Amino acid sequence: MKIMTEQALHKYIAAHTNDAEAFLTALVKTPSDNPPGDCAAHAQTTAKLLEDLGFTVEQHKVPDRLTAAHGMISATNLVIRHRFGPGPVVALNAHGDVVPPGAGWTTDPYGATIIDGWMYGRGVAVSKSDICSYAFALAALRDSGAALNGTVELHMTYDEETGGEIGPAWLLAQGISKPDFAIAAGFSYGVVNAHNGCLHLEVTVQGKSAHAAQPATGADALEAATGILAALYASRRTLGALVSATPGIGSPQITVGLIEGGINTNVVPDRVTFRLDRRIIPDENPGTVETALITLIDAEAAKYPGISVTIKRILLALPLVPLPGSERLTAIITSRASEIFGEPITAKGAPLYTDARHYAAAGIPIVLYGAGPRSIELANAHRADERLDLADLPRATEVIALSLYDLLKPPA
C-alpha cells in the first residue's frame, strides 16, 4: 500500500506539471503588491484556481477597520480543509502578498515570463510558488486514495509583508484554525527550523524651523538626525562580532530604509522622520535590543539643543526557535527532500523573518519548506528579476505530498 500510494502521488504530480505552471502563472499575473496592500482581488483569483482543483474554499475577509489599522486596503484570508480521518491537523501556510517590483527588471514583473526553464515575476518564489505547490500536493494526496489519520488545511494569507497580524495571527486568534503542526513557505533546498526576529522603529526628530539666512535661530532637525544616523551606523559596524549559534542565521543587522523631512530648500528643517529595521538573531533578547537602540538614539539627540525625539515601535517580530514536535517535521521533510532531490537536504536557520513565528507563538510546531532556488539570493527575492526554476516546482510539491503522507499515515 505504501509503495502504491507513493507511486500515485508521483504520477499525479507529474501528470499535472503543466497545470501547476498555469496555476502559478495566473497567480503571478495578478498583482498583489503590499504596499499598498489591496489584495482582495488576488484572493479571488486564488480562490477560483483552488475551486477549479476541486477544493471548497472558505473566504475570511478581514474587517476594513482592522485592515486599515495595519496599513492595508483589503485582505481576504483563504482556508481549505480536507479531512482524511480522525487525527492531527496540519496547516500549510503561504502568503499571496508581495513587495512592490521596484526598478531594474529585465522582464515584466507581472508577466510570468519563462526563460531557460526559469519563471520570472514578482512573488514567483516568495511565495506564490508555495500556494501552488501546497495546493497540488494536497490534491495529489486527496486523489491518491490514501487512508490517513488527520486533516490537512491550506492557509493562504495576504499580509506577510506587513507583519502577518491580520493573516496567520488573526486566523489563529479568531479560532478559525487550531492546527497541531504547520509548514510555512520556504525554499526547496533546505528546511528552515529557525529564523531571525525583526524590530521596526519609526524615529521622529523634532526641531524648529528658521530662515536659511539665519539658521542659528532655529533647531536643525536634519543636523540632529545626521548625528543619530551616524551613531546607528557606527553601532552596525560592531554587530558582526555577534554570530548566532544557529547555522544559517549569521549576525544581527541594522538598515535605515526610509527617511523624509524638511520644508523647503531655504528653510531649516523642523522635522525629520526615518524608519529602521533591526534584525534580531535567536540568541538575543528582543527587549534588550529595543532598549539599547532607544538609549543610543536618545543619547545622541541630547547633544543637540532644541531637539526632541519621538520613537514609535512599528513592528516587533520575535525570532523563530524550534518547538517540541518540530524535530519530527524536520526529520520527515529532510528525508523526503533528500530522496527526491538526490542530494543531502538539511535543516538550518535563515536570516529573514516570516509568518511562521505566529504559529510558533501559539505553541504550534512549525518549519519552513517549499519550492524555490537554493537561496534568497539565487531567487532574487525582494529585488528585480525574481525567479523560480520550474524544475523545482514539481519536486518540492512531491516532497510536501510525501511528507504529509508520512506524518498522517496509520502506524504499521
Protein Blocks (a to p, Z undefined) as FASTA:
>chain_A
ZZmmmmmmmmmmmmmmmmmmmmmmmmmmpccbdcehiaklmmmmmmmmmmmnopacdddd
ddfklmmmnopabdcdddddddfbgcddddddddfbdcdebghiabdfklopaeehiacd
ehklmcmkmmmmmmmmmmmmmmnopaceddddddddfklmnnopmmmmmmmmnomaccfb
dcddddfkbccfbdcdddddddddddddddfklmmlmccfklmmmmmmmmmmmmmmmmmm
pccfbghklpaddddfbdcedjbfkbccfbdcddddddddfkbcfklmmmmmmmmmmmmm
mmpghiacddddfbdcddddddehjlmmmmmmmmmmmmmnopacdddddfbdcfklmmmm
nopacddddeddfbfklnopoiahiacdfklmmmmmmmmmmmmmmmmpccZZ
